[in-house]
Amino acid sequence: MSRYLRAFPIKDKKAGTIAKVFSKVFKEVRPKNIQTDKGSEFYNKTVRSLFKKFNIHHYSTKSEAKCAILERAHKTLQNKMFRVFTHRNSYKYYDILKPLVDSYNHSVHRSHGFAPANVTEADEPLLYKSLYEIDAPVRFRFAVNDVVRISKARKVFRKGYLPGWTEETFVVYKRYPTNPPTYLLQDLSGKEIDGRFYAEELQKIDKSDQDFWAIEKIIRTKGRGPSRQLFVKWVGFDDSFNSWIKAKWLKT
């Protein structure tokens, strides 16, 4: 909650290397929970055993969105580093990493009005209120039964030309007054989708039973003439949605 940053230079992301870094962290602070992405550098026997030893709850969210807090810290640190790189005309960073991290931790953050290094346990109630605006009313962007698409996960530095949203559509099933609000979805067959989604990961669309849906391929046919039918796969949907349609419904 304090946004206190710790950074350690490493040469690789092997299990033993990551475990050593966490061991250094645990000498300074003993967290109750640790959230990471789903990378194998965190989900391995060595690191998991270390978490178990210190009774730390390790978890990852199902959402593929980046961790905004950590990404913002990375950006700030990188900006500081590149100023030094430009001044020294060198990309060597080992000797400046600790001073830059200390500078970050002793600077007042706009998000909560504190310097992370100065935050104490007594500041927690005020800090929480500043960060999460617990008195602010919850404003939902989507309503139950809204039809939405899900944002496609984009990897760092990947320049894509494909659409940023799934072809498959989903229905908002439940809304949760979290901060920020989150949404539970169902696919069009009524199957609940794992995990909750933020509004930024969803795009509302206008789609009704009377609209046309794109066909990826015709798998097989049966019948002749007016009774001819097509077994089709729909664009963006998995094989569980493959279905028979009347040939006369097909529009080209």
N, C-alpha and C positions, 0 to 999 in steps of 0.2 A: 504494500500500500504506500510505503514511503518513496517508492521508485528508486531505491538505492541500487546502484549498478556495481557489479563485479565482473571483471574481464581477465581472462588468462590466455596467453599465447600458446597455441598447440601446433604440432607438426602434422598430426593426423587425427582421425576420429575413431580410432580403435577403442574397444571396450576398456582396456586397461588405462589408456590415456584419459578417457572421460571419467573413469572412476577416481583417478588421482586428482583431477580437477575438483570433483565433488568433495573429496576428502579434505582438500584445502578450504573449501567453502564451509564445511561443517565444523572446522576448527574456529571459525569466526562467528558462525550463526547456525542454529539448529532449526530449520523450517519444519512445519508440520505437514505441509503439502508442497509438492513440486509438479508443475505442469510443463510438459515438453511436447514436441511434435512426435510423430509415430516412427521416427528414424530408428534404425537398428542399433545406432550408437547408444541409445537409451534403453531399448528393449532387448537386453541380453542378460545372461546369467550373472556376469560380473557386477554390472551396475545395479541390477535388481537386488542382488544379495546385499550390496552396500546400503541401499534404501531400507531393506528389511532390518538390517543390523541397527540402524538408527531410528527405526519405527516411523519412517516417513511414507506418507501416502503419495504414490506417483500415479499420475493419470494424464490422459490426452483427451481432448474434445473431439467429437465426430465432425465438427465443422472444419473445413479445409481453409478457412480464412486465416490469414497470418495474425500473430499476436500483435495487436496494435501498439501496446505499451513497449514491448521489446523492440519492435521495428522502429519506433520513434527514437528510442535510446540509441539504436544502431546508427540512425541517420545523424543524430546530434554528434555522436562520437566520430563518425566518418568525416563530418564537416570540420571538426577540430583537427583531425589527423591530416586532412588534405591541405589545410592552411600551413601546417608544419612541413609537409612534403614539398609544397611549392617554395617555401622559404629556403629549405635546405637543398632543394633539387635532388631529393633522394626519397625512396619509398621505405626506407628503414624505419620501423615503428617500435621495435622491442624496447628501446630506451625511453620512449615517450608515452607508452601505453598507460603506465601507472599514474604519472602526473596528470594526464588528460582525464582519466577516470576520476581522480581525486577532484579535479576542477568541476567535473559534471556533478559529483555528489555534494559539493559545497556551494553550488549555484542554486538560487531560489527558482523553483519550478512554477510556471504559471498555472498548472493544473490544480495545485493545492496550496500554493503560497508558502511552501517550506523548502529549505535546503535538505535533501534526503539525509545527509550526515547529521543533521541537527534534530531529526524527528525522534521523539521519545514515546513511550507507551502512553503517557498522559495526553499526548496529542491525538491519539487514535480517534476519539469521537468526532472532533472537529475535522480531522483529515477525511474521515469517511463521509461526512456530510458534504464537504467541499467537492470530493471526487464524484460522488454518486447522486447528489441532489435528492436526498431521500424525501424531501417535502414536495418535490415537483410532481405534478400530475402525469400519469402515464398516457402517452399518446401513441395509439396504434396506427400504423400506416396501412395495414391490410385488415379486411373483415373476414370472419369465418365464411367459408365457401367461395372465397375469391380464387380464381384460377391463376396460377403463377408458373413461371419458369425459374430454374435454379441457376445461379452463376456458375460457370465452369471454372474449376480451379486453374490458376495460372502459375507456372513456376517462375521463380526469380530469373530475370534477364531473358525470359522467353518472349520473342516477338511473334505473336500469332496473327494470322489473318482469318482464322475461323471465327464464327460467331461466339460471343462471350456468354451465351445462355444456352441451356439444354433445349433440344427439340421437344423432349417429353415434357408434358405439363402435369401439374400437381394441384391439389386443392388444399387450401388452408383449413386445417381440421380443428386446431385449438390455438388460443393465444395466451401468452403468459406475461403478467405485468412485471417482468424483471427490468433491470436497468442496464442496458437498453432492452426494450421488449423483444421477446423471442416467439417463434411460431413453430407449431408442429404440423407436418404435412401428411397427406395421404396421396397415393397414386390413384389413377382413375378407376382402378378395380377395388378401391377401398382399403388397400394394404398400407399400414402406417410406415412412414419413412423414419429410419433411425436418426436420432439427434434432433436438436432444435436449430432453427435458422434465424439469423438476424435479418432485419428489413433490407439491409444493403446487399444481401445475398439473393434476394428475390426480385422478380420483375412481374408485375401484374399484366395480364393480357386479357383481351376480350375474345372469348372462345365459347361457342355454344354447340349443342348437338346438331345444329343445322349447318355448321361450317364444314368446309372440306378439309380433309387431313391428307398429308402427303404419304404416298406409298413408296417404300424403298424397293420392293421387288414382289413379283407374283411367284409364289412358291409352287402352286399347282392349280389345276382347274377341274371342274366337273360339270356335266350336263351340256346341253346344246340349245341353241336358239334363245328364246326369251327366258328359259330357266337356267341358263349358263351362270355358274358361280366361280369366283376366284378366291383362293386362299392366299392372303397377302401378309407381308411384314410391313409395319408402319415405320416411317422415318423417326428415329430417336427413341423408339420403344423397344424393350427386349422381347424375346420370343414368346413370353407368356401372353402377350397382347395380340399375337397372330390370330387372324380371324377370317371367316368367310364373308364375302360381300357379293351382292348381285353384280354381274358384269355391266349391266346397264347403268349402274351408279358411277362407273369410272368416267372421269373427265380428263381429257388430255389437252 
